[in-house]
Amino acid sequence: MPPSPGTSAVQLNKIIANAKDILTNQVGISLGVRKMNKLLNGLDSANIKEIDCSVFTEFERKIDGCPVGSERLLWQREELKKKDIIVDKVIRIYRDKIIDKCYELIALSRK
């Protein structure tokens, strides 16, 4: 059964809220991107299909195997530091692209 129009609007609002959380540092980039990918995968909206959101998938692919969110609590300190070096490098490469994409997504709320 296809999602109802109301469901798509709710999902779109969650995507926009997550984009705002990423921009305002309410959530870290790594965790925000992971959440964004989950939200985008669950949405079938023409508004989003207009926007190339592949930067979120690319970013997550680059940090695959690195702990994100509360999963970090399960890692040994030294191993976590090593993974953080990888994540920091990827963030430096993708930060501007992610910020730009978040602004594009937020702009959908004004359409």
N, C-alpha and C positions, 0 to 999 in steps of 0.2 A: 504494500500500500504506500503510495507517495505521501510525503509529509504535507501537512496542511499549510496553507499560506501563513498562518499565525506562527507555526513552528519555525518556518524559515526566517520570519522577522525576529523571533526570539534568538535564534542562532546568530543572525547577523548582528544583533545588539551585543551578544556575548563576544563576538569577534572584535567589534568596535571598542568595547570595554577593555578587552585584553590589549588591544593596540595602545589605548590610553595608558594602561598600567605599565606597559613596556616603556613608553615615552617618558612617563613621570617617575620611573625607577621604583614604582610600587612593587614590581616583580623584576627579578634579574632577567637579562636577555636570554640566557639558556633556558630557564624555566618558562618564560613567556613564549619563546619560540616553540617549545615542546607543546604547550597548551594551544598555541595558535594552530599548529599542524593538526592536532586532534579536532579542534573546532572546524577547521577548513575541510577536513575529510568528512565530517558529518553534515556538511551543508551543500545543498543543491540550489543555488541562487544565481540568477542571471547577473545580478549586481557584482558578485564576486568573480564570476567567470570572465568579466571584462578586465580584471586585474591579474597580472602574472604574479602569483604568490610563491613562485618556485624558490625564492631566496630563503624562505623559512625551511623548506625541505633540504636545500643545499647545506644550510647552516647545521641542521640537525645531523645530517649525514657526516659532516666533518667532525662532529664531537661524539659520534657513535662510540659507545664504550666508556664515556666519561660520565661520572655520576652527576645527577641534576636533582635539585630540591632535597627533600628529606632523605633520599637515598644516600646522600653524601655522609650522613651520620654512621653508615654501616662500613665505611672505608677506613683503613688504617691511615694515620696522619701523613706518613711519607708518600704513600701511593697517591693519596688525594692531592698532595702538593704537585706531584708529577703530572697528574691529569689536569690540574688547574693551569699549568703552563701551556698545555695544548689548547684548552678552552680559551685562555686569554689571547693567544695568537689568533685563533679563529674569530673571536669577538672583534679584535682590531681590524681584521679584514672585512668583516660583514656588518659592522655597526652602522655605518652610514646608509648602506642599502636597506637594512632592517628599519631604520628610522624613517627613511623615505617611504617605504612600503606601509609603515604604520600610519603615516600622514595620509596616504592614498586611501587606506581603509577607513580612517576616521572621516574623510571627506564624503564617504557614502552616506553618512548620517545626515548630510545636508542636502541630499538629492531628493 
